[in-house]
Amino acid sequence: MHKMNQPPTTNHQPPTTNHQPPTTNHQPPTTNHQPFNPFSLKNKIILITGASSGIGRATAIECSKMGARVIITARNEERLQKTFSQLEGDGHEKIIADLTATADIDKLANSVDQLHGLVNNAGINKLLLPQFINEKDLNITFQVNTIAPILLTQKLLKMKKLRKGSSIVYVSSVAGVYSSTPGNSMYSASKGAINGFMKNIALDLLNKEIRCNSVNPGMVDTNIMEHGIVTEEQLEEHKKKYPLGRFGKPEEIAYAIIYLLSDAASFVNGTSIVIDGGVTIKE
Ligand SMILES: NC(=O)c1ccc[n+]([C@@H]2O[C@H](COP(=O)([O-])OP(=O)(O)OC[C@H]3O[C@@H](n4cnc5c(N)ncnc54)[C@H](OP(=O)(O)O)[C@@H]3O)[C@@H](O)[C@H]2O)c1
């Protein structure tokens, strides 16, 4: 029964609205936010030869700072350990190998995981005027500077240990390609040869999307001239030719290697980067 004078009950509910305060994604910025960095080597596994000193050591350390997992190799255990102890991050490995021994190159290729990058850096230099070149020195120079990088590349390719999209860097030199210095013909020949190899395999490996490039340093402050016949005075004299009045630092070569290993260099293939403080434009 209707009660009189009661307003009729209706279904007129005040309309429900969805006027909630708008939800937004405006979260306060998280502190883990990583800015995009095309030079990053995060999640990349890189094998670096000659990592017990000089340019190889600097390259290993700087690559680890850029997030790479590095596999470092050389002959001298103590010096290699010194590099190893300076690496940032986890998961790095060290492997003792003599690149003049084919069995050691095999061991190296067998022991590594699939790689995103290979830095063929190990090298030696012995200055000899052409009339004093001998087969023994010629063989060892070519074995370390030319044959070992070629064989290591070949074995890793054959074993499919270089992933699609990986990058191979050869540490060549301005010697033999861009400049000449007295008594340096053996070394120059070995470095010119590796640039020729690099330029051709850059073409051969296009279908695998593996990029190949070289860095070509001028004089860098390392131990490489220790076994030569160059005196401190001669080195000081040579330094005067350098427009900046100094030789390079190993890190200054490492940074170019990092660029070539990184995705920032994804359109760079078959090229030789000169890093010499401008000495070859002056000579
Ligand atoms: N420094 C320069 O002025 C300069 C200029 C242009 C190009 N480069 C090139 O840069 C690269 C690095 O040279 P660097 O100046 O850094 O010289 P470095 O300090 O003498 O280092 C050479 C590296 O090569 C390794 N190595 C030498 N013989 C080897 C062998 N038989 N098996 C395995 N590893 C071997 C050495 O390690 P272990 O002794 O422990 O084996 C060492 O780690 C070389 O290819 C060099 O030709 C250097």
Ligand as a Chemical Component Dictionary entry (heavy atoms), coordinates in Angstrom:
data_LIG
# 
_chem_comp.id                   LIG 
_chem_comp.type                 NON-POLYMER 
_chem_comp.pdbx_formal_charge   0 
_chem_comp.three_letter_code    LIG 
# 
loop_
_chem_comp_atom.comp_id 
_chem_comp_atom.atom_id 
_chem_comp_atom.alt_atom_id 
_chem_comp_atom.type_symbol 
_chem_comp_atom.charge 
_chem_comp_atom.model_Cartn_x 
_chem_comp_atom.model_Cartn_y 
_chem_comp_atom.model_Cartn_z 
_chem_comp_atom.pdbx_ordinal 
LIG N1  N1  N 0  102.036 0.724   -28.664 1  
LIG C1  C1  C 0  102.051 1.248   -29.867 2  
LIG O1  O1  O 0  102.689 2.249   -30.121 3  
LIG C2  C2  C 0  101.245 0.609   -30.969 4  
LIG C3  C3  C 0  101.046 1.321   -32.146 5  
LIG C4  C4  C 0  100.308 0.758   -33.167 6  
LIG C5  C5  C 0  99.774  -0.502  -33.009 7  
LIG N2  N2  N 1  100.003 -1.197  -31.856 8  
LIG C6  C6  C 0  99.436  -2.544  -31.763 9  
LIG O2  O2  O 0  98.641  -2.639  -30.602 10 
LIG C7  C7  C 0  98.606  -3.998  -30.154 11 
LIG C8  C8  C 0  98.883  -4.022  -28.661 12 
LIG O3  O3  O 0  100.202 -3.579  -28.454 13 
LIG P1  P1  P 0  100.675 -2.846  -27.114 14 
LIG O4  O4  O 0  101.311 -1.602  -27.526 15 
LIG O5  O5  O -1 99.590  -2.827  -26.120 16 
LIG O6  O6  O 0  101.857 -3.836  -26.689 17 
LIG P2  P2  P 0  102.211 -4.605  -25.354 18 
LIG O7  O7  O 0  101.939 -3.772  -24.162 19 
LIG O8  O8  O 0  103.573 -5.153  -25.569 20 
LIG O9  O9  O 0  101.139 -5.810  -25.363 21 
LIG C9  C9  C 0  101.238 -6.843  -26.290 22 
LIG C10 C10 C 0  100.293 -7.945  -25.856 23 
LIG O10 O10 O 0  100.419 -9.035  -26.789 24 
LIG C11 C11 C 0  100.589 -10.246 -26.068 25 
LIG N3  N3  N 0  101.404 -11.187 -26.838 26 
LIG C12 C12 C 0  102.614 -10.990 -27.409 27 
LIG N4  N4  N 0  103.053 -12.129 -27.948 28 
LIG C13 C13 C 0  102.097 -13.070 -27.721 29 
LIG C14 C14 C 0  101.979 -14.453 -28.021 30 
LIG N5  N5  N 0  102.960 -15.142 -28.659 31 
LIG N6  N6  N 0  100.866 -15.096 -27.639 32 
LIG C15 C15 C 0  99.880  -14.446 -26.967 33 
LIG N7  N7  N 0  99.941  -13.164 -26.653 34 
LIG C16 C16 C 0  101.039 -12.472 -27.024 35 
LIG C17 C17 C 0  101.317 -9.814  -24.788 36 
LIG O11 O11 O 0  101.048 -10.726 -23.736 37 
LIG P3  P3  P 0  102.054 -11.804 -23.106 38 
LIG O12 O12 O 0  103.431 -11.256 -23.196 39 
LIG O13 O13 O 0  101.542 -11.995 -21.724 40 
LIG O14 O14 O 0  101.838 -13.011 -23.951 41 
LIG C18 C18 C 0  100.625 -8.489  -24.482 42 
LIG O15 O15 O 0  99.451  -8.709  -23.761 43 
LIG C19 C19 C 0  99.622  -4.742  -31.004 44 
LIG O16 O16 O 0  98.982  -5.442  -32.034 45 
LIG C20 C20 C 0  100.476 -3.630  -31.588 46 
LIG O17 O17 O 0  101.074 -3.993  -32.799 47 
LIG C21 C21 C 0  100.703 -0.672  -30.837 48 
# 
loop_
_chem_comp_bond.comp_id 
_chem_comp_bond.atom_id_1 
_chem_comp_bond.atom_id_2 
_chem_comp_bond.value_order 
_chem_comp_bond.pdbx_ordinal 
LIG N1  C1  SING 1  
LIG C1  O1  DOUB 2  
LIG C1  C2  SING 3  
LIG C2  C3  SING 4  
LIG C2  C21 DOUB 5  
LIG C3  C4  DOUB 6  
LIG C4  C5  SING 7  
LIG C5  N2  DOUB 8  
LIG N2  C6  SING 9  
LIG N2  C21 SING 10 
LIG C6  O2  SING 11 
LIG C6  C20 SING 12 
LIG O2  C7  SING 13 
LIG C7  C8  SING 14 
LIG C7  C19 SING 15 
LIG C8  O3  SING 16 
LIG O3  P1  SING 17 
LIG P1  O4  DOUB 18 
LIG P1  O5  SING 19 
LIG P1  O6  SING 20 
LIG O6  P2  SING 21 
LIG P2  O7  DOUB 22 
LIG P2  O8  SING 23 
LIG P2  O9  SING 24 
LIG O9  C9  SING 25 
LIG C9  C10 SING 26 
LIG C10 O10 SING 27 
LIG C10 C18 SING 28 
LIG O10 C11 SING 29 
LIG C11 N3  SING 30 
LIG C11 C17 SING 31 
LIG N3  C12 SING 32 
LIG N3  C16 SING 33 
LIG C12 N4  DOUB 34 
LIG N4  C13 SING 35 
LIG C13 C14 SING 36 
LIG C13 C16 DOUB 37 
LIG C14 N5  SING 38 
LIG C14 N6  DOUB 39 
LIG N6  C15 SING 40 
LIG C15 N7  DOUB 41 
LIG N7  C16 SING 42 
LIG C17 O11 SING 43 
LIG C17 C18 SING 44 
LIG O11 P3  SING 45 
LIG P3  O12 DOUB 46 
LIG P3  O13 SING 47 
LIG P3  O14 SING 48 
LIG C18 O15 SING 49 
LIG C19 O16 SING 50 
LIG C19 C20 SING 51 
LIG C20 O17 SING 52 
# 
